Amino acid sequence: MALFFLFPLCTALATGYLFKKSSDEIAYIAGVFAAISFIFSLVLAPWQIQFGLLIIVLIITNRLLQENESKQTQSKGKQFRETK
């Protein structure tokens, strides 16, 4: 497995740390550079890592959607009770 994706990932982590610790305008540039480096490292990552991240994102999204739907049904039930 090629580990080329680790170079931009480490760069993204270092510039992200700089972004969190700095409050100047350089922090915004570092934040943009960190985001670009992180996306580039995901593009270079092997398919096994990309597939694992995809599964994690799908699981988290499914849980968030279920929580959102349950909150909406609870709020609708409260509205119907209040109007009666």
QUIGI-V321467 format. One record per pair of residues at least 24 apart in sequence whose C-alpha atoms are under 6 Angstrom apart, sorted by the first residue. I is the first residue (numbers start at 1). J is the second residue. D is the distance in Angstrom with one decimal. If there is no record, write none. Layout:
i-><I & I>
j-><J & J>
d-><D & D>
//
This chain:
i-><5 & 5 & 5 & 8 & 8 & 9 & 9 & 12 & 12>
j-><41 & 44 & 45 & 37 & 41 & 38 & 41 & 37 & 38>
d-><4.7 & 5.0 & 5.2 & 5.1 & 5.3 & 5.6 & 5.4 & 5.2 & 5.4>
//
